[in-house]
């Protein structure tokens, strides 16, 4: 019997995994995923999610990064 897999993702990892799953599901919904390209599109989904996370991190200062009070709008 195979041992179950357990994961303990950090908050950032979990957020990126969630983004990647949404991207991958859009590939599925568009009929783009086949057995032959499943891993390639999964990898692409993860890469796109990571790229998006980097862009957001570079463009937006969070409350803790900018020292502003909660509720203030971040500047772009």
C-alpha positions as CSV (number, residue, x, y, z in Angstrom):
1,X,0.0,0.0,0.0
2,X,1.3,3.4,-1.0
3,X,2.0,5.9,1.8
4,X,-0.2,9.1,1.5
5,X,1.4,12.3,0.4
6,X,1.4,15.2,2.9
7,X,2.1,18.8,2.0
8,X,2.8,21.8,4.2
9,X,2.9,24.8,1.9
10,X,4.0,28.2,3.1
11,X,1.4,31.0,2.5
12,X,3.2,32.3,-0.6
13,X,3.5,28.8,-2.0
14,X,-0.2,28.1,-1.4
15,X,-1.2,31.4,-3.1
16,X,1.0,30.5,-6.2
17,X,-0.4,27.0,-6.3
18,X,-3.9,28.4,-6.2
19,X,-3.2,30.8,-9.0
20,X,-1.5,28.0,-11.0
21,X,-4.5,25.7,-10.5
22,X,-6.8,28.5,-11.9
23,X,-4.6,29.0,-14.9
24,X,-4.4,25.2,-15.5
25,X,-8.2,24.9,-15.2
26,X,-8.6,27.5,-17.9
27,X,-6.4,25.4,-20.2
28,X,-8.7,22.4,-19.4
29,X,-11.9,24.4,-20.0
30,X,-10.5,25.7,-23.3
31,X,-9.9,22.1,-24.4
32,X,-6.1,22.6,-24.6
33,X,-5.0,19.8,-22.2
34,X,-4.2,16.3,-23.6
35,X,-2.3,13.4,-22.1
36,X,0.6,14.4,-24.2
37,X,0.9,18.0,-23.1
38,X,-0.6,17.8,-19.5
39,X,2.8,18.1,-17.7
40,X,3.9,20.9,-20.1
41,X,0.8,22.9,-19.5
42,X,1.0,22.3,-15.8
43,X,4.6,23.6,-15.8
44,X,3.5,26.6,-17.9
45,X,0.7,27.3,-15.4
46,X,3.1,27.3,-12.5
47,X,5.6,29.5,-14.4
48,X,2.8,32.0,-15.3
49,X,1.6,32.1,-11.7
50,X,5.1,32.8,-10.4
51,X,5.6,35.5,-13.0
52,X,2.3,37.1,-12.0
53,X,3.2,37.0,-8.4
54,X,6.6,38.6,-9.1
55,X,4.9,41.4,-11.1
56,X,2.5,42.1,-8.3
57,X,5.3,42.1,-5.7
58,X,7.3,44.5,-7.8
59,X,4.4,46.8,-8.7
60,X,2.5,47.0,-5.4
61,X,3.9,47.9,-1.9
62,X,2.0,46.1,0.8
63,X,1.1,47.8,4.0
64,X,4.1,46.2,5.8
65,X,6.5,47.2,3.0
66,X,5.4,50.8,2.8
67,X,4.8,51.4,6.4
68,X,1.3,52.7,5.7
69,X,-1.7,52.0,7.8
70,X,-4.1,49.3,6.8
71,X,-6.8,50.5,4.4
72,X,-4.6,53.0,2.5
73,X,-4.3,52.4,-1.2
74,X,-0.9,51.2,-2.5
75,X,0.6,53.4,-5.1
76,X,1.6,52.1,-8.5
